Amino acid sequence: MKAPHRPSAVSDHSVPAGASQRYAFHVLGDSLSEPVELAEECALAIAYNGISQAVMMVSPSDLEDFVVGFSLGSGIVDDASEIYDIRISGSGSGRQAEVDIASRAFWALKQQRRQLPGNASCGLCGVEALEQALPQLPVMPGAPLPPAHWLQDLRQRIAEFQPLGQTCGAVHAALFIDSQGQICLGREDIGRHNALDKLIGALSRSRQDVAGGVAVVTSRCSLELIHKVQRAGIATLVSFSSPTGLAASWAQRHNLNLIHIPQRSPPRVFSPTVGSAEAQA
C-alpha cells in the first residue's frame, strides 16, 4: 500500500493553512476593534483497519504527523513501518483519519479493548485499566545530559518555530534539538499531548535520528508525555513548566533525562538524580 507522504525535517516557520482565522471583537465598554487571529480546532476521528478508536480535538494542521505520533506514543504500533497507509478526509470542524496497520498491531489493539475519546487537556480519557495508565516500559540505556549552552535562552530561540503561537496564542509547542544542539523541528497544537504526538510523528516520517537529541515541550510535563518520548527513544525531555512528582520519579526509574526550565531560574535537572548525574560526569 502507498506509504504516507514524508515531511521535511525543517519547519518553514509559517502558520499552516486553516490553522487560524480572523475573528472580530470589541474592547469591553468600547467600540469594535480590528479582527484578530484565533487558533482553530477540529474533531479528528481515528479508525484503525476500519474500527473507530479515538476522537481527538486537534489543531487542523500536520494531521498525518499527529496520526503517526499518536499511534507510536500510545503504543498502538511499535514502529512506523507497521502503519501502511493514512487517509485524511473531511473539512471544517470534523475530520476523519483512516489508518491501515499491520495485523499484529491490530490484533494487539483489539485485545486491549481500549476506547480513547480524548480532548485537548487529558491524555488518559477512556483508559479502562490501570495497567494502561502505568504501562510496563523498558528502562532506557541512559544518555549524557545535554550541554548547558544548548538550553541557554531557549525560550527566546524557539519563537521562530512557533508561528501559530506567535500569531494567535492558545497553543502548545513541541520541538526537537538534534545531536548537534540545533533546533531542527517544531510542531504546534491546542493540546499539549497532540503537539508532542505531531513532533514524534514528524521525526519518524522524516527519519530523523533521535540519538543524542532532546525533546522540548512548552507545557506542563505529566506522566503521559514521559511515556511518549520514552516510546520514541528520545533520551532527554525538557519542559518549560514543572513536571509532576510521578513524572519525575518515573523518569528517574527509567533513565530518562528530565529537565525543567523555569521562567527566571537556571535549568533544574530532576532526572537523573544528583548522585546519578555526578556518576555520569
PyRosetta script that sets phi, psi and omega in degrees:
from pyrosetta import init, pose_from_sequence

init()
pose = pose_from_sequence("MKAPHRPSAVSDHSVPAGASQRYAFHVLGDSLSEPVELAEECALAIAYNGISQAVMMVSPSDLEDFVVGFSLGSGIVDDASEIYDIRISGSGSGRQAEVDIASRAFWALKQQRRQLPGNASCGLCGVEALEQALPQLPVMPGAPLPPAHWLQDLRQRIAEFQPLGQTCGAVHAALFIDSQGQICLGREDIGRHNALDKLIGALSRSRQDVAGGVAVVTSRCSLELIHKVQRAGIATLVSFSSPTGLAASWAQRHNLNLIHIPQRSPPRVFSPTVGSAEAQA")
pose.set_psi(1, 157.3)
pose.set_omega(1, -176.7)
pose.set_phi(2, -66.2)
pose.set_psi(2, 130.9)
pose.set_omega(2, 177.9)
pose.set_phi(3, -76.5)
pose.set_psi(3, 148.9)
pose.set_omega(3, 177.6)
pose.set_phi(4, -62.6)
pose.set_psi(4, 150.9)
pose.set_omega(4, 175.2)
pose.set_phi(5, -57.9)
pose.set_psi(5, 136.7)
pose.set_omega(5, 179.9)
pose.set_phi(6, -101.3)
pose.set_psi(6, 128.0)
pose.set_omega(6, -176.0)
pose.set_phi(7, -81.3)
pose.set_psi(7, 164.0)
pose.set_omega(7, 170.6)
pose.set_phi(8, -67.8)
pose.set_psi(8, 147.2)
pose.set_omega(8, -179.6)
pose.set_phi(9, -73.7)
pose.set_psi(9, -13.1)
pose.set_omega(9, -175.7)
pose.set_phi(10, -108.7)
pose.set_psi(10, 127.9)
pose.set_omega(10, 178.4)
pose.set_phi(11, -70.6)
pose.set_psi(11, 146.6)
pose.set_omega(11, 177.9)
pose.set_phi(12, -89.2)
pose.set_psi(12, 1.9)
pose.set_omega(12, 172.9)
pose.set_phi(13, 62.9)
pose.set_psi(13, 22.5)
pose.set_omega(13, 176.3)
pose.set_phi(14, -114.6)
pose.set_psi(14, 153.9)
pose.set_omega(14, 179.7)
pose.set_phi(15, -68.7)
pose.set_psi(15, 123.7)
pose.set_omega(15, -179.5)
pose.set_phi(16, -61.6)
pose.set_psi(16, 147.2)
pose.set_omega(16, 179.6)
pose.set_phi(17, -59.0)
pose.set_psi(17, 133.1)
pose.set_omega(17, 178.0)
pose.set_phi(18, 84.6)
pose.set_psi(18, -5.9)
pose.set_omega(18, -177.2)
pose.set_phi(19, -78.8)
pose.set_psi(19, -16.6)
pose.set_omega(19, 178.3)
pose.set_phi(20, -147.4)
pose.set_psi(20, 165.4)
pose.set_omega(20, 179.5)
pose.set_phi(21, -153.8)
pose.set_psi(21, 152.2)
pose.set_omega(21, -178.1)
pose.set_phi(22, -83.1)
pose.set_psi(22, 135.7)
pose.set_omega(22, 179.3)
pose.set_phi(23, -129.7)
pose.set_psi(23, 139.7)
pose.set_omega(23, 177.7)
pose.set_phi(24, -80.2)
pose.set_psi(24, 151.4)
pose.set_omega(24, 175.6)
pose.set_phi(25, -154.1)
pose.set_psi(25, 169.5)
pose.set_omega(25, 172.3)
pose.set_phi(26, -137.6)
pose.set_psi(26, 149.6)
pose.set_omega(26, 178.5)
pose.set_phi(27, -70.4)
pose.set_psi(27, 135.0)
pose.set_omega(27, -177.7)
pose.set_phi(28, -53.4)
pose.set_psi(28, 122.7)
pose.set_omega(28, 179.6)
pose.set_phi(29, 79.4)
pose.set_psi(29, 9.6)
pose.set_omega(29, -177.5)
pose.set_phi(30, -133.2)
pose.set_psi(30, -174.9)
pose.set_omega(30, -175.1)
pose.set_phi(31, -84.1)
pose.set_psi(31, 174.6)
pose.set_omega(31, 179.8)
pose.set_phi(32, -62.1)
pose.set_psi(32, 137.9)
pose.set_omega(32, 179.0)
pose.set_phi(33, -108.2)
pose.set_psi(33, 175.3)
pose.set_omega(33, 177.7)
pose.set_phi(34, -64.5)
pose.set_psi(34, 142.6)
pose.set_omega(34, 177.3)
pose.set_phi(35, -59.6)
pose.set_psi(35, 153.6)
pose.set_omega(35, 178.9)
pose.set_phi(36, -123.9)
pose.set_psi(36, 158.8)
pose.set_omega(36, 176.2)
pose.set_phi(37, -81.3)
pose.set_psi(37, 131.8)
pose.set_omega(37, 173.9)
pose.set_phi(38, -121.4)
pose.set_psi(38, 142.6)
pose.set_omega(38, 178.3)
pose.set_phi(39, -67.9)
pose.set_psi(39, 135.4)
pose.set_omega(39, 178.0)
pose.set_phi(40, -90.6)
pose.set_psi(40, 161.2)
pose.set_omega(40, 172.5)
pose.set_phi(41, -142.6)
pose.set_psi(41, 157.2)
pose.set_omega(41, 178.0)
pose.set_phi(42, -145.4)
pose.set_psi(42, 161.1)
pose.set_omega(42, 174.3)
pose.set_phi(43, -88.8)
pose.set_psi(43, 125.3)
pose.set_omega(43, 178.4)
pose.set_phi(44, -113.4)
pose.set_psi(44, 114.2)
pose.set_omega(44, 177.1)
pose.set_phi(45, -91.0)
pose.set_psi(45, 125.8)
pose.set_omega(45, -177.7)
pose.set_phi(46, -110.9)
pose.set_psi(46, 128.6)
pose.set_omega(46, 176.9)
pose.set_phi(47, -125.2)
pose.set_psi(47, 136.1)
pose.set_omega(47, 177.6)
pose.set_phi(48, -108.6)
pose.set_psi(48, 122.6)
pose.set_omega(48, -178.9)
pose.set_phi(49, 49.3)
pose.set_psi(49, 39.8)
pose.set_omega(49, 175.6)
pose.set_phi(50, 86.7)
pose.set_psi(50, -3.3)
pose.set_omega(50, -178.2)
pose.set_phi(51, -106.1)
pose.set_psi(51, 122.4)
pose.set_omega(51, -179.7)
pose.set_phi(52, -63.1)
pose.set_psi(52, 135.8)
pose.set_omega(52, -176.8)
pose.set_phi(53, -121.9)
pose.set_psi(53, -40.5)
pose.set_omega(53, -174.1)
pose.set_phi(54, -157.0)
pose.set_psi(54, 153.0)
pose.set_omega(54, 169.3)
pose.set_phi(55, -125.4)
pose.set_psi(55, 117.7)
pose.set_omega(55, -175.4)
pose.set_phi(56, -118.2)
pose.set_psi(56, 141.5)
pose.set_omega(56, 171.0)
pose.set_phi(57, -87.3)
pose.set_psi(57, 119.9)
pose.set_omega(57, -173.5)
pose.set_phi(58, -137.7)
pose.set_psi(58, 165.0)
pose.set_omega(58, 167.7)
pose.set_phi(59, -75.4)
pose.set_psi(59, 135.0)
pose.set_omega(59, -172.9)
pose.set_phi(60, -79.3)
pose.set_psi(60, 56.6)
pose.set_omega(60, 177.3)
pose.set_phi(61, -147.4)
pose.set_psi(61, 153.1)
pose.set_omega(61, 178.6)
pose.set_phi(62, 52.1)
pose.set_psi(62, 43.2)
pose.set_omega(62, -174.0)
pose.set_phi(63, -70.2)
pose.set_psi(63, -33.4)
pose.set_omega(63, 176.6)
pose.set_phi(64, -66.2)
pose.set_psi(64, -40.7)
pose.set_omega(64, 174.4)
pose.set_phi(65, -57.0)
pose.set_psi(65, -44.2)
pose.set_omega(65, -178.7)
pose.set_phi(66, -62.3)
pose.set_psi(66, -45.3)
pose.set_omega(66, -177.8)
pose.set_phi(67, -61.7)
pose.set_psi(67, -43.8)
pose.set_omega(67, 178.6)
pose.set_phi(68, -64.7)
pose.set_psi(68, -46.8)
pose.set_omega(68, -179.0)
pose.set_phi(69, -66.0)
pose.set_psi(69, -39.9)
pose.set_omega(69, 177.3)
pose.set_phi(70, -62.5)
pose.set_psi(70, -41.3)
pose.set_omega(70, -179.5)
pose.set_phi(71, -65.6)
pose.set_psi(71, -41.4)
pose.set_omega(71, 178.6)
pose.set_phi(72, -72.8)
pose.set_psi(72, -48.6)
pose.set_omega(72, -175.0)
pose.set_phi(73, -67.7)
pose.set_psi(73, -24.4)
pose.set_omega(73, 178.3)
pose.set_phi(74, -92.0)
pose.set_psi(74, -2.1)
pose.set_omega(74, 179.8)
pose.set_phi(75, 77.4)
pose.set_psi(75, 13.9)
pose.set_omega(75, 178.7)
pose.set_phi(76, -69.6)
pose.set_psi(76, -38.1)
pose.set_omega(76, 170.2)
pose.set_phi(77, -124.9)
pose.set_psi(77, 152.2)
pose.set_omega(77, 177.9)
pose.set_phi(78, -88.9)
pose.set_psi(78, -22.3)
pose.set_omega(78, -177.1)
pose.set_phi(79, -149.8)
pose.set_psi(79, 148.3)
pose.set_omega(79, -178.1)
pose.set_phi(80, -62.8)
pose.set_psi(80, -21.0)
pose.set_omega(80, 178.0)
pose.set_phi(81, -65.6)
pose.set_psi(81, -17.3)
pose.set_omega(81, 177.4)
pose.set_phi(82, -81.0)
pose.set_psi(82, -5.1)
pose.set_omega(82, 173.9)
pose.set_phi(83, -96.7)
pose.set_psi(83, 113.5)
pose.set_omega(83, -175.2)
pose.set_phi(84, -89.1)
pose.set_psi(84, -34.3)
pose.set_omega(84, -176.7)
pose.set_phi(85, -160.8)
pose.set_psi(85, 149.1)
pose.set_omega(85, 175.4)
pose.set_phi(86, -132.3)
pose.set_psi(86, 127.0)
pose.set_omega(86, 178.4)
pose.set_phi(87, -123.6)
pose.set_psi(87, 114.8)
pose.set_omega(87, 179.3)
pose.set_phi(88, -98.7)
pose.set_psi(88, 132.1)
pose.set_omega(88, 178.5)
pose.set_phi(89, -140.2)
pose.set_psi(89, 172.8)
pose.set_omega(89, 179.9)
pose.set_phi(90, 92.5)
pose.set_psi(90, 174.4)
pose.set_omega(90, -179.5)
pose.set_phi(91, -156.1)
pose.set_psi(91, 172.9)
pose.set_omega(91, 178.4)
pose.set_phi(92, 64.2)
pose.set_psi(92, -134.0)
pose.set_omega(92, -173.8)
pose.set_phi(93, -86.3)
pose.set_psi(93, -2.8)
pose.set_omega(93, 179.3)
pose.set_phi(94, -129.5)
pose.set_psi(94, 123.9)
pose.set_omega(94, 179.3)
pose.set_phi(95, -130.2)
pose.set_psi(95, 158.9)
pose.set_omega(95, 177.8)
pose.set_phi(96, -130.1)
pose.set_psi(96, 144.5)
pose.set_omega(96, 174.6)
pose.set_phi(97, -126.1)
pose.set_psi(97, 113.4)
pose.set_omega(97, 174.9)
pose.set_phi(98, -97.1)
pose.set_psi(98, 119.2)
pose.set_omega(98, -173.4)
pose.set_phi(99, -119.0)
pose.set_psi(99, 126.5)
pose.set_omega(99, 174.9)
pose.set_phi(100, -99.2)
pose.set_psi(100, 122.0)
pose.set_omega(100, -178.9)
pose.set_phi(101, -123.7)
pose.set_psi(101, 165.8)
pose.set_omega(101, -178.5)
pose.set_phi(102, -62.8)
pose.set_psi(102, 153.1)
pose.set_omega(102, -178.4)
pose.set_phi(103, -59.1)
pose.set_psi(103, -40.0)
pose.set_omega(103, -179.4)
pose.set_phi(104, -60.2)
pose.set_psi(104, -47.4)
pose.set_omega(104, -179.0)
pose.set_phi(105, -65.3)
pose.set_psi(105, -38.8)
pose.set_omega(105, -179.3)
pose.set_phi(106, -68.2)
pose.set_psi(106, -38.9)
pose.set_omega(106, 176.7)
pose.set_phi(107, -62.1)
pose.set_psi(107, -44.7)
pose.set_omega(107, 178.8)
pose.set_phi(108, -63.2)
pose.set_psi(108, -38.2)
pose.set_omega(108, 179.2)
pose.set_phi(109, -63.5)
pose.set_psi(109, -43.7)
pose.set_omega(109, 179.1)
pose.set_phi(110, -64.6)
pose.set_psi(110, -35.0)
pose.set_omega(110, 178.8)
pose.set_phi(111, -65.1)
pose.set_psi(111, -34.0)
pose.set_omega(111, -179.1)
pose.set_phi(112, -69.1)
pose.set_psi(112, -27.6)
pose.set_omega(112, -179.1)
pose.set_phi(113, 51.5)
pose.set_psi(113, 48.0)
pose.set_omega(113, -176.9)
pose.set_phi(114, -98.4)
pose.set_psi(114, 143.7)
pose.set_omega(114, 169.3)
pose.set_phi(115, -129.0)
pose.set_psi(115, 127.4)
pose.set_omega(115, -175.1)
pose.set_phi(116, -122.5)
pose.set_psi(116, 74.3)
pose.set_omega(116, 175.9)
pose.set_phi(117, -74.2)
pose.set_psi(117, 84.5)
pose.set_omega(117, -168.9)
pose.set_phi(118, -80.7)
pose.set_psi(118, 172.2)
pose.set_omega(118, 172.3)
pose.set_phi(119, -144.3)
pose.set_psi(119, -175.3)
pose.set_omega(119, -171.2)
pose.set_phi(120, -74.4)
pose.set_psi(120, -11.2)
pose.set_omega(120, -173.6)
pose.set_phi(121, -118.4)
pose.set_psi(121, -21.5)
pose.set_omega(121, -173.3)
pose.set_phi(122, -120.9)
pose.set_psi(122, 123.6)
pose.set_omega(122, -177.8)
pose.set_phi(123, -96.7)
pose.set_psi(123, 3.0)
pose.set_omega(123, -177.5)
pose.set_phi(124, -119.3)
pose.set_psi(124, 13.5)
pose.set_omega(124, -178.9)
pose.set_phi(125, -60.5)
pose.set_psi(125, 131.0)
pose.set_omega(125, 175.0)
pose.set_phi(126, 88.1)
pose.set_psi(126, -4.1)
pose.set_omega(126, 177.8)
pose.set_phi(127, -67.1)
pose.set_psi(127, 124.5)
pose.set_omega(127, -171.3)
pose.set_phi(128, -92.5)
pose.set_psi(128, -19.6)
pose.set_omega(128, -174.8)
pose.set_phi(129, -127.1)
pose.set_psi(129, 143.0)
pose.set_omega(129, 178.8)
pose.set_phi(130, -60.2)
pose.set_psi(130, -33.6)
pose.set_omega(130, -179.4)
pose.set_phi(131, -62.9)
pose.set_psi(131, -26.9)
pose.set_omega(131, 179.3)
pose.set_phi(132, -78.9)
pose.set_psi(132, -26.9)
pose.set_omega(132, 175.7)
pose.set_phi(133, -78.2)
pose.set_psi(133, -29.2)
pose.set_omega(133, 179.9)
pose.set_phi(134, -125.0)
pose.set_psi(134, 71.4)
pose.set_omega(134, -173.5)
pose.set_phi(135, -70.5)
pose.set_psi(135, 158.6)
pose.set_omega(135, 174.7)
pose.set_phi(136, -84.7)
pose.set_psi(136, 100.2)
pose.set_omega(136, 179.9)
pose.set_phi(137, -111.9)
pose.set_psi(137, 144.1)
pose.set_omega(137, -177.8)
pose.set_phi(138, -67.3)
pose.set_psi(138, 147.6)
pose.set_omega(138, 174.2)
pose.set_phi(139, -66.2)
pose.set_psi(139, 136.5)
pose.set_omega(139, -178.7)
pose.set_phi(140, -77.1)
pose.set_psi(140, 155.6)
pose.set_omega(140, -177.7)
pose.set_phi(141, -67.2)
pose.set_psi(141, -16.2)
pose.set_omega(141, -177.8)
pose.set_phi(142, 90.8)
pose.set_psi(142, 148.0)
pose.set_omega(142, -178.9)
pose.set_phi(143, -151.0)
pose.set_psi(143, 154.4)
pose.set_omega(143, 177.5)
pose.set_phi(144, -61.9)
pose.set_psi(144, 151.6)
pose.set_omega(144, 172.9)
pose.set_phi(145, -67.9)
pose.set_psi(145, 149.1)
pose.set_omega(145, 178.7)
pose.set_phi(146, -66.8)
pose.set_psi(146, 150.8)
pose.set_omega(146, 175.9)
pose.set_phi(147, -59.8)
pose.set_psi(147, 146.0)
pose.set_omega(147, -176.1)
pose.set_phi(148, -58.7)
pose.set_psi(148, -34.5)
pose.set_omega(148, -176.0)
pose.set_phi(149, -69.6)
pose.set_psi(149, -18.7)
pose.set_omega(149, 175.0)
pose.set_phi(150, -61.9)
pose.set_psi(150, -30.9)
pose.set_omega(150, -174.4)
pose.set_phi(151, -99.5)
pose.set_psi(151, -3.0)
pose.set_omega(151, -178.4)
pose.set_phi(152, -66.9)
pose.set_psi(152, 130.2)
pose.set_omega(152, -179.6)
pose.set_phi(153, 53.7)
pose.set_psi(153, 31.1)
pose.set_omega(153, -175.6)
pose.set_phi(154, -64.9)
pose.set_psi(154, -37.2)
pose.set_omega(154, 179.3)
pose.set_phi(155, -58.0)
pose.set_psi(155, -38.7)
pose.set_omega(155, -179.7)
pose.set_phi(156, -77.4)
pose.set_psi(156, -36.5)
pose.set_omega(156, -174.0)
pose.set_phi(157, -73.2)
pose.set_psi(157, -21.0)
pose.set_omega(157, -178.1)
pose.set_phi(158, -85.4)
pose.set_psi(158, -2.6)
pose.set_omega(158, -174.5)
pose.set_phi(159, -55.8)
pose.set_psi(159, -40.0)
pose.set_omega(159, -177.1)
pose.set_phi(160, -69.3)
pose.set_psi(160, -16.8)
pose.set_omega(160, 177.1)
pose.set_phi(161, -93.7)
pose.set_psi(161, 8.1)
pose.set_omega(161, 179.0)
pose.set_phi(162, -124.1)
pose.set_psi(162, 58.2)
pose.set_omega(162, -177.0)
pose.set_phi(163, -61.7)
pose.set_psi(163, -39.7)
pose.set_omega(163, 179.7)
pose.set_phi(164, -69.4)
pose.set_psi(164, -41.6)
pose.set_omega(164, 178.6)
pose.set_phi(165, -64.9)
pose.set_psi(165, -38.5)
pose.set_omega(165, 179.1)
pose.set_phi(166, -69.2)
pose.set_psi(166, -31.7)
pose.set_omega(166, -178.4)
pose.set_phi(167, -84.1)
pose.set_psi(167, -42.2)
pose.set_omega(167, -170.3)
pose.set_phi(168, -117.6)
pose.set_psi(168, -29.6)
pose.set_omega(168, -166.9)
pose.set_phi(169, 73.4)
pose.set_psi(169, -165.8)
pose.set_omega(169, 172.4)
pose.set_phi(170, 68.2)
pose.set_psi(170, 11.9)
pose.set_omega(170, -179.9)
pose.set_phi(171, -131.8)
pose.set_psi(171, 157.4)
pose.set_omega(171, 173.7)
pose.set_phi(172, -99.9)
pose.set_psi(172, 160.9)
pose.set_omega(172, 177.4)
pose.set_phi(173, -130.4)
pose.set_psi(173, 149.9)
pose.set_omega(173, 171.4)
pose.set_phi(174, -132.4)
pose.set_psi(174, 135.0)
pose.set_omega(174, -174.7)
pose.set_phi(175, -134.0)
pose.set_psi(175, 162.5)
pose.set_omega(175, 179.0)
pose.set_phi(176, -127.4)
pose.set_psi(176, 129.4)
pose.set_omega(176, 174.2)
pose.set_phi(177, -103.9)
pose.set_psi(177, 124.3)
pose.set_omega(177, -175.4)
pose.set_phi(178, -79.8)
pose.set_psi(178, -178.2)
pose.set_omega(178, -174.5)
pose.set_phi(179, -68.2)
pose.set_psi(179, -8.9)
pose.set_omega(179, 175.9)
pose.set_phi(180, -98.7)
pose.set_psi(180, 3.3)
pose.set_omega(180, 178.8)
pose.set_phi(181, 85.0)
pose.set_psi(181, 12.6)
pose.set_omega(181, -178.3)
pose.set_phi(182, -99.1)
pose.set_psi(182, 134.9)
pose.set_omega(182, 172.7)
pose.set_phi(183, -73.5)
pose.set_psi(183, 117.3)
pose.set_omega(183, -172.3)
pose.set_phi(184, -118.1)
pose.set_psi(184, -9.3)
pose.set_omega(184, -175.2)
pose.set_phi(185, -159.3)
pose.set_psi(185, 142.6)
pose.set_omega(185, 177.1)
pose.set_phi(186, -147.1)
pose.set_psi(186, 146.2)
pose.set_omega(186, 175.8)
pose.set_phi(187, -137.5)
pose.set_psi(187, 150.1)
pose.set_omega(187, -177.8)
pose.set_phi(188, -127.6)
pose.set_psi(188, 153.4)
pose.set_omega(188, 176.1)
pose.set_phi(189, -165.8)
pose.set_psi(189, 159.6)
pose.set_omega(189, 175.2)
pose.set_phi(190, -65.3)
pose.set_psi(190, -24.7)
pose.set_omega(190, 179.8)
pose.set_phi(191, -105.9)
pose.set_psi(191, 136.3)
pose.set_omega(191, -178.5)
pose.set_phi(192, -66.6)
pose.set_psi(192, -38.9)
pose.set_omega(192, 175.7)
pose.set_phi(193, -63.8)
pose.set_psi(193, -41.0)
pose.set_omega(193, -178.0)
pose.set_phi(194, -63.1)
pose.set_psi(194, -42.0)
pose.set_omega(194, 179.7)
pose.set_phi(195, -60.0)
pose.set_psi(195, -42.9)
pose.set_omega(195, 179.4)
pose.set_phi(196, -68.9)
pose.set_psi(196, -39.3)
pose.set_omega(196, 176.1)
pose.set_phi(197, -59.5)
pose.set_psi(197, -43.4)
pose.set_omega(197, 179.1)
pose.set_phi(198, -62.1)
pose.set_psi(198, -41.7)
pose.set_omega(198, 178.7)
pose.set_phi(199, -62.2)
pose.set_psi(199, -47.5)
pose.set_omega(199, -179.0)
pose.set_phi(200, -62.3)
pose.set_psi(200, -41.0)
pose.set_omega(200, 177.6)
pose.set_phi(201, -63.4)
pose.set_psi(201, -42.5)
pose.set_omega(201, 179.2)
pose.set_phi(202, -65.4)
pose.set_psi(202, -39.4)
pose.set_omega(202, 177.5)
pose.set_phi(203, -62.0)
pose.set_psi(203, -44.3)
pose.set_omega(203, -179.4)
pose.set_phi(204, -66.5)
pose.set_psi(204, -45.5)
pose.set_omega(204, -176.0)
pose.set_phi(205, -69.2)
pose.set_psi(205, -29.1)
pose.set_omega(205, 177.9)
pose.set_phi(206, -91.0)
pose.set_psi(206, -0.1)
pose.set_omega(206, -179.7)
pose.set_phi(207, 57.6)
pose.set_psi(207, 38.4)
pose.set_omega(207, 176.7)
pose.set_phi(208, -72.0)
pose.set_psi(208, 129.2)
pose.set_omega(208, 176.5)
pose.set_phi(209, -71.2)
pose.set_psi(209, 121.7)
pose.set_omega(209, -177.9)
pose.set_phi(210, -94.4)
pose.set_psi(210, -4.2)
pose.set_omega(210, -179.8)
pose.set_phi(211, -60.7)
pose.set_psi(211, 129.8)
pose.set_omega(211, 179.3)
pose.set_phi(212, 76.7)
pose.set_psi(212, 3.6)
pose.set_omega(212, -177.3)
pose.set_phi(213, -94.8)
pose.set_psi(213, 175.6)
pose.set_omega(213, -175.1)
pose.set_phi(214, -134.4)
pose.set_psi(214, 130.0)
pose.set_omega(214, 170.7)
pose.set_phi(215, -92.1)
pose.set_psi(215, 139.1)
pose.set_omega(215, -179.2)
pose.set_phi(216, -124.8)
pose.set_psi(216, 130.1)
pose.set_omega(216, 175.3)
pose.set_phi(217, -122.6)
pose.set_psi(217, 140.2)
pose.set_omega(217, -178.5)
pose.set_phi(218, -87.4)
pose.set_psi(218, 0.0)
pose.set_omega(218, -172.5)
pose.set_phi(219, -104.8)
pose.set_psi(219, 179.5)
pose.set_omega(219, 169.5)
pose.set_phi(220, -59.9)
pose.set_psi(220, 143.7)
pose.set_omega(220, -177.5)
pose.set_phi(221, -105.1)
pose.set_psi(221, 104.9)
pose.set_omega(221, 177.8)
pose.set_phi(222, -106.7)
pose.set_psi(222, 177.4)
pose.set_omega(222, -173.0)
pose.set_phi(223, -60.5)
pose.set_psi(223, -37.3)
pose.set_omega(223, -177.1)
pose.set_phi(224, -61.5)
pose.set_psi(224, -34.7)
pose.set_omega(224, 178.4)
pose.set_phi(225, -68.5)
pose.set_psi(225, -36.4)
pose.set_omega(225, 175.3)
pose.set_phi(226, -59.6)
pose.set_psi(226, -47.2)
pose.set_omega(226, 180.0)
pose.set_phi(227, -58.3)
pose.set_psi(227, -41.9)
pose.set_omega(227, -175.9)
pose.set_phi(228, -64.6)
pose.set_psi(228, -47.4)
pose.set_omega(228, -179.5)
pose.set_phi(229, -70.2)
pose.set_psi(229, -31.1)
pose.set_omega(229, 177.6)
pose.set_phi(230, -64.6)
pose.set_psi(230, -45.8)
pose.set_omega(230, 178.1)
pose.set_phi(231, -65.1)
pose.set_psi(231, -30.5)
pose.set_omega(231, 179.6)
pose.set_phi(232, -78.8)
pose.set_psi(232, -9.0)
pose.set_omega(232, 179.5)
pose.set_phi(233, 79.1)
pose.set_psi(233, 19.3)
pose.set_omega(233, 178.4)
pose.set_phi(234, -90.5)
pose.set_psi(234, 123.0)
pose.set_omega(234, -168.6)
pose.set_phi(235, -82.4)
pose.set_psi(235, -17.1)
pose.set_omega(235, -175.2)
pose.set_phi(236, -133.1)
pose.set_psi(236, 132.3)
pose.set_omega(236, 176.2)
pose.set_phi(237, -122.5)
pose.set_psi(237, 127.8)
pose.set_omega(237, 177.2)
pose.set_phi(238, -112.9)
pose.set_psi(238, 131.9)
pose.set_omega(238, -178.7)
pose.set_phi(239, -123.7)
pose.set_psi(239, 141.0)
pose.set_omega(239, 177.0)
pose.set_phi(240, -85.7)
pose.set_psi(240, -6.9)
pose.set_omega(240, 175.7)
pose.set_phi(241, -126.7)
pose.set_psi(241, 160.1)
pose.set_omega(241, -173.0)
pose.set_phi(242, -61.5)
pose.set_psi(242, 142.3)
pose.set_omega(242, 171.9)
pose.set_phi(243, -77.2)
pose.set_psi(243, 159.0)
pose.set_omega(243, 170.4)
pose.set_phi(244, -75.6)
pose.set_psi(244, 161.4)
pose.set_omega(244, 178.1)
pose.set_phi(245, -61.1)
pose.set_psi(245, -39.3)
pose.set_omega(245, 179.7)
pose.set_phi(246, -64.8)
pose.set_psi(246, -39.6)
pose.set_omega(246, 178.2)
pose.set_phi(247, -62.1)
pose.set_psi(247, -43.3)
pose.set_omega(247, -179.1)
pose.set_phi(248, -65.3)
pose.set_psi(248, -45.1)
pose.set_omega(248, -178.3)
pose.set_phi(249, -68.1)
pose.set_psi(249, -37.3)
pose.set_omega(249, 176.9)
pose.set_phi(250, -62.9)
pose.set_psi(250, -44.8)
pose.set_omega(250, 179.5)
pose.set_phi(251, -60.0)
pose.set_psi(251, -41.1)
pose.set_omega(251, 179.7)
pose.set_phi(252, -63.5)
pose.set_psi(252, -41.7)
pose.set_omega(252, -178.5)
pose.set_phi(253, -71.1)
pose.set_psi(253, -24.0)
pose.set_omega(253, -173.6)
pose.set_phi(254, -112.2)
pose.set_psi(254, 15.7)
pose.set_omega(254, 175.0)
pose.set_phi(255, 60.7)
pose.set_psi(255, 33.3)
pose.set_omega(255, 175.3)
pose.set_phi(256, -98.8)
pose.set_psi(256, 127.7)
pose.set_omega(256, 176.0)
pose.set_phi(257, -71.5)
pose.set_psi(257, 125.9)
pose.set_omega(257, -179.3)
pose.set_phi(258, -127.0)
pose.set_psi(258, 120.3)
pose.set_omega(258, -175.2)
pose.set_phi(259, -128.9)
pose.set_psi(259, 133.7)
pose.set_omega(259, 175.3)
pose.set_phi(260, -109.0)
pose.set_psi(260, 131.5)
pose.set_omega(260, 175.7)
pose.set_phi(261, -108.0)
pose.set_psi(261, 101.9)
pose.set_omega(261, 178.4)
pose.set_phi(262, -68.7)
pose.set_psi(262, 170.2)
pose.set_omega(262, -179.1)
pose.set_phi(263, -60.9)
pose.set_psi(263, -46.2)
pose.set_omega(263, -170.8)
pose.set_phi(264, -131.5)
pose.set_psi(264, 25.8)
pose.set_omega(264, -179.8)
pose.set_phi(265, -133.1)
pose.set_psi(265, 161.3)
pose.set_omega(265, 177.6)
pose.set_phi(266, -63.9)
pose.set_psi(266, 159.5)
pose.set_omega(266, 178.4)
pose.set_phi(267, -56.7)
pose.set_psi(267, 141.7)
pose.set_omega(267, -179.8)
pose.set_phi(268, -111.7)
pose.set_psi(268, 119.8)
pose.set_omega(268, -179.3)
pose.set_phi(269, -92.3)
pose.set_psi(269, 112.8)
pose.set_omega(269, 178.1)
pose.set_phi(270, -92.8)
pose.set_psi(270, -24.1)
pose.set_omega(270, 177.4)
pose.set_phi(271, -150.0)
pose.set_psi(271, 131.9)
pose.set_omega(271, 2.6)
pose.set_phi(272, -70.0)
pose.set_psi(272, 165.7)
pose.set_omega(272, 176.4)
pose.set_phi(273, -65.7)
pose.set_psi(273, 168.5)
pose.set_omega(273, -176.7)
pose.set_phi(274, -55.5)
pose.set_psi(274, -44.9)
pose.set_omega(274, -179.3)
pose.set_phi(275, -61.8)
pose.set_psi(275, -41.5)
pose.set_omega(275, 179.4)
pose.set_phi(276, -66.7)
pose.set_psi(276, -40.2)
pose.set_omega(276, -179.7)
pose.set_phi(277, -63.2)
pose.set_psi(277, -40.9)
pose.set_omega(277, 179.0)
pose.set_phi(278, -65.7)
pose.set_psi(278, -33.9)
pose.set_omega(278, 179.8)
pose.set_phi(279, -69.4)
pose.set_psi(279, -32.3)
pose.set_omega(279, 178.1)
pose.set_phi(280, -71.0)
pose.set_psi(280, -30.8)
pose.set_omega(280, -172.4)
pose.set_phi(281, -64.9)
pose.dump_pdb("model.pdb")
